[in-house]
Amino acid sequence: MLEHCKIHTTAILIFANSSKEELKYKPMPKGRVLFHGLTEHALKIAGKTGLPYFLISEKEQIGSGFGERFVNAFSSIFKMGFDKVIAIGNDTPQLRASDIVRASGLICAGNAVLGPSMDGGFYLIGLHKCQLDTMALKELPWKSNTLTNTIRALFEASNVHVWQLRALLDLDTHADLKRILKGLKNSAGKIFRLILTLITPVIEIIVQAYISLSLKFKSTYFNKGSPFSFIN
């Protein structure tokens, strides 16, 4: 077990490009609004943990490929004096602050931590600085559906136990919005409302118009039900 683990020695790395850059790889209707909202949400979640956090976008990233840029971002946080880094992106709106806090505790216990995405990648990775093998990590099959299994095998080969968090959906295509929305249906947060307006703009307009009309005429039988009944 790693001794003398203190919360201020852990930092969160938010590895997320600007909305303009994201649209090059994930073209979506109203993508700029969506990706800006997702980054705001990731920053809000990180802030709730009480841990220091750093956003590294394409402006700060160094390297020629995704893996190299990601690993270099990790190294840059360690160079600031932190012993543990938890990296997240901005494309998993179901991620909770409690997931990150749990990851911090698991790293303190000597584990590497992975939050697997359902497409085979991961939405979270947490490491102690002694577990960072920069050369091996750069050579991983990034952007593939074998990434989680490969990185788990890499750590286990070095006798590092990998603790796996719950699997979540990440957002790569417009079709993912509907699936993610179902996972957020108990949320009242801003990101939930944003995704709802992006996926069902016409329905929302109808519902809002109905509410306004009902209030205008003070209908006794007005029902403030959720528009979720329109979502399959």
N, C-alpha and C positions, 0 to 999 in steps of 0.2 A: 504493500500500500504506500502511496505517496504521502509523506508526512508534512505537517505544517501547511496544510492546504488552506488558503485564505481566499475569500471571495474577490478581493481587489486584484488578485493575480490572474484572474480570468477575464478575457475580453471577447466580445462578439464581433465577428467580421461579417458585414453584410456585403456580399459580392454580387452587385447588381448594376447593370448598365443603365444608361439613360433611356428614356422612352424612345428617343430618336434612333438610338443604336439597336434597341430590342426589336424595333419594327423591321429591321433588315433581316432578321432570322425568324421572327414570329409575326408575319403580316396579319393583322386583324382589323376589322372595322372598329373605328374609334380607339385604335390601339394606343395612341399617345395618352389619352385620358385614362385608359385602363392601366398601363404600365406606371404612369405617374402615381396613380392611386395605390397600386401594389407596393411601390417603394415606400410611400408614406405609411402604409399599413405595417410593413416590415420594420420601419424605424419606430413606430409606436409600440409594437410588440417587444422589440429590443429594449426600449425605454422602460417598460413595465418590469423588467427583470431586476433592475437596480445595478446591472453590470455595465461597465463602460463599453461603448460600441463605436464602430468605425465603418462608414460607407465607402467602399472602394469601387468606383465606376470605371468605365473605359479610359477616363482621363488620367487616372492614377495607376492603372494596371500596366505591368511591364512584362513583355514576352511576346513570342510570335504565335503561339497556339493557346487554346483554352487552358490546357493542363498546366503549361508553364506560367501563364498569368495567374492562375488560381493558387498554385504553390508559392509563387513569389509574393502574392498578397498575404498568404499565411505567414511566410517568413518575415515580412515587414512588421506584422503585429508582434511577433516574438521579439524582434529587435527593439521594440519599444520598452521591453522589460517584463512583458507578461509571460507567465509559465504555461498557461492553458488558453487555447483559442477554440471558439465554437463558431463555425462558419455556416451561414444560411444564405439563401437567395431571396428574391422577392416574388417568386412564382408559386408559393405554397400558402395561400391565404388561410388554410385551416390550421396552420402552425400556431401554437399558443405559447405565451410567456412561460407557462408551467413546464412545457416541453424543454425549453432552453435551460431553465433552472435545474430541472432533473438531470439534464446532460452535464451541467457543471458539477453536480454532486458525484455523478458516475465517473467523471474524469478524475476527480479528487481521490476516488477509490482505486485508481490505477487502470481504468478501462479506457479504450478508445470507444467513441460513440458514433453510431450511424443512425440517421433517420431515413429509412428507405422510401423512395418514391415507387408508385405502383408500376412505373414503366421500366424499372430496373436500375434507375439512377438513385440519387439520394438528395434530400432537401436539407439535410443537416449533417455535419461531420464535426466532431469535437476531439481534440488531441492535446496531450501534454507535449511540451517542446522536445522531450527526449524521444517521442514517438514519430517525429517528423523525418521521414526519409525522402528528401527532396528529389533525388534522382529516380527512385522507384515510383513515386507518386506522379511525376511528370510523364512517365511512360505508361500509365494506366489507360485503358480504352475509354477515354472521356467521350461523352455524348453517345454512349451505347447502352443497350439493355442488359449488358453483363457487368456494368460498372460496380454495382453494390457487391456482387458475389466475388469479383476480382479483388476489390480492396479489402474485403473481409479475409480472403485467403492470404493476402499479402501480410496483414497484421498478425494473423494467427500463426503464420510461418515464422514470425519473429517473437512468438510466445506472448503476444499482446492480446488480451481478451477484448473482443468487440461486443459491446452492448448495443442491442438493436431496439430503437424506439418503435412506436406504432407506424405503420405504413400510411402514407398520405398521397393524395393526387397532386401533381404539379400541373401548371398551366402552360401548355405548348401550342394548342390550337383553339380556335373559336368553339369547337365542339366540346372542349374540356370545361368551358364556362358552366354549362348546364349541370354537369356531374359535380363540379365543385360547389355550385350553388346549393345543391341538395345537402351537402355536408355542412353548409353554413346556415341551414334553415332555422336553427335555434338562436342565431346571432342577431343582435340589433345594431351591429357595428356599421361604420361607414363603408367598409369594403363590401359588406353584404349588399347594401343599398346600391352601391356602384355597379356591381356585377348584375344585380337584378335589373337595373335600368338598361344595361347593355344587351342583356339577353332577351328581355321582353319589353322593349320600348313602347310598342303599340298597346299592349295589355295594360301597362302602367298608366298610359295616357287615358285609356278608357276608365280604369279604376278611379283615377284622380278626378276625372270629369263626373263620374257617378257620385263620388263623395261630395263634390262641390254642389251638384244639383240637389242631392238629398238634404244637405244642410240648408240650402237655400229655401227649400219648401218645408223644412222641419218635419220630415217624415217620421212618424211614430215607429215605423218598422225598419228603420235604417240599421243595417248590419255592417259593422266595421270589420268584416272578415279579411283574412290574409289573401292576397292574390295568388298564393301558392296552389290554389285549386286549379289554376290555369296551366300549371307546369307539370309535364308528364315525368 
